[in-house]
Amino acid sequence: MIIVLVLTGALSLVVLYGIRLLSTARRLVGFAVIAVAGAGIVLVWDPDLSTRLANLVGVGRGTDLLVYLLFILTAMLVLRSEEHTSELQSHLNLVCRLLL
C-alpha cells in the first residue's frame, strides 16, 4: 500500500507540472502530461484495469500494452526532438550568416 501512495504522490506532482505548462505556450504538452499522469494514477489504484484494456485490444497482458504504448510515445518524442533540433540548427545557421 505504501508504493501506491508514493506513486500517487509522484504522479500528482507531474499533474501539477502539467497544469503549470497550460499557462505557457506549451499548452498541448501540458494536456498530454496531465492525461498520462492521470491515467497513471488510475492504473496505480486499479492495476487490473490495464489487463482488461489489453484484453480488449488483443494484447495478453496489461504490462505488454503499456510497454507498446511507451515505445510509441518515446519514438514520437525522439522524432519530434530531431525535428526541433533541425529547426534550431537552420535558425542558427541563418543568424550566423547574417552576422558574418
MODELLER restraints for C-alpha pairs under 7 A, 6 or more apart:
rsr = mdl.restraints
at = mdl.atoms
rsr.add(forms.Gaussian(group=physical.xy_distance, feature=features.Distance(at['CA:4:A'], at['CA:44:A']), mean=6.15, stdev=0.5))
rsr.add(forms.Gaussian(group=physical.xy_distance, feature=features.Distance(at['CA:4:A'], at['CA:45:A']), mean=6.85, stdev=0.5))
rsr.add(forms.Gaussian(group=physical.xy_distance, feature=features.Distance(at['CA:8:A'], at['CA:41:A']), mean=5.72, stdev=0.5))
rsr.add(forms.Gaussian(group=physical.xy_distance, feature=features.Distance(at['CA:11:A'], at['CA:37:A']), mean=5.48, stdev=0.5))
rsr.add(forms.Gaussian(group=physical.xy_distance, feature=features.Distance(at['CA:11:A'], at['CA:41:A']), mean=6.46, stdev=0.5))
rsr.add(forms.Gaussian(group=physical.xy_distance, feature=features.Distance(at['CA:14:A'], at['CA:37:A']), mean=6.35, stdev=0.5))
rsr.add(forms.Gaussian(group=physical.xy_distance, feature=features.Distance(at['CA:15:A'], at['CA:33:A']), mean=6.67, stdev=0.5))
rsr.add(forms.Gaussian(group=physical.xy_distance, feature=features.Distance(at['CA:15:A'], at['CA:34:A']), mean=4.91, stdev=0.5))
rsr.add(forms.Gaussian(group=physical.xy_distance, feature=features.Distance(at['CA:15:A'], at['CA:37:A']), mean=5.96, stdev=0.5))
rsr.add(forms.Gaussian(group=physical.xy_distance, feature=features.Distance(at['CA:18:A'], at['CA:30:A']), mean=4.25, stdev=0.5))
rsr.add(forms.Gaussian(group=physical.xy_distance, feature=features.Distance(at['CA:18:A'], at['CA:31:A']), mean=6.60, stdev=0.5))
rsr.add(forms.Gaussian(group=physical.xy_distance, feature=features.Distance(at['CA:18:A'], at['CA:33:A']), mean=5.20, stdev=0.5))
rsr.add(forms.Gaussian(group=physical.xy_distance, feature=features.Distance(at['CA:18:A'], at['CA:34:A']), mean=5.24, stdev=0.5))
rsr.add(forms.Gaussian(group=physical.xy_distance, feature=features.Distance(at['CA:19:A'], at['CA:30:A']), mean=6.17, stdev=0.5))
rsr.add(forms.Gaussian(group=physical.xy_distance, feature=features.Distance(at['CA:21:A'], at['CA:27:A']), mean=5.97, stdev=0.5))
rsr.add(forms.Gaussian(group=physical.xy_distance, feature=features.Distance(at['CA:21:A'], at['CA:30:A']), mean=4.74, stdev=0.5))
rsr.add(forms.Gaussian(group=physical.xy_distance, feature=features.Distance(at['CA:22:A'], at['CA:30:A']), mean=5.10, stdev=0.5))
rsr.add(forms.Gaussian(group=physical.xy_distance, feature=features.Distance(at['CA:43:A'], at['CA:49:A']), mean=6.50, stdev=0.5))
rsr.add(forms.Gaussian(group=physical.xy_distance, feature=features.Distance(at['CA:43:A'], at['CA:50:A']), mean=6.65, stdev=0.5))
rsr.add(forms.Gaussian(group=physical.xy_distance, feature=features.Distance(at['CA:50:A'], at['CA:62:A']), mean=4.37, stdev=0.5))
rsr.add(forms.Gaussian(group=physical.xy_distance, feature=features.Distance(at['CA:51:A'], at['CA:61:A']), mean=5.21, stdev=0.5))
rsr.add(forms.Gaussian(group=physical.xy_distance, feature=features.Distance(at['CA:51:A'], at['CA:62:A']), mean=3.77, stdev=0.5))
rsr.add(forms.Gaussian(group=physical.xy_distance, feature=features.Distance(at['CA:54:A'], at['CA:60:A']), mean=6.31, stdev=0.5))
rsr.add(forms.Gaussian(group=physical.xy_distance, feature=features.Distance(at['CA:54:A'], at['CA:61:A']), mean=5.99, stdev=0.5))
rsr.add(forms.Gaussian(group=physical.xy_distance, feature=features.Distance(at['CA:54:A'], at['CA:62:A']), mean=5.17, stdev=0.5))
rsr.add(forms.Gaussian(group=physical.xy_distance, feature=features.Distance(at['CA:54:A'], at['CA:65:A']), mean=5.76, stdev=0.5))
rsr.add(forms.Gaussian(group=physical.xy_distance, feature=features.Distance(at['CA:59:A'], at['CA:65:A']), mean=6.39, stdev=0.5))
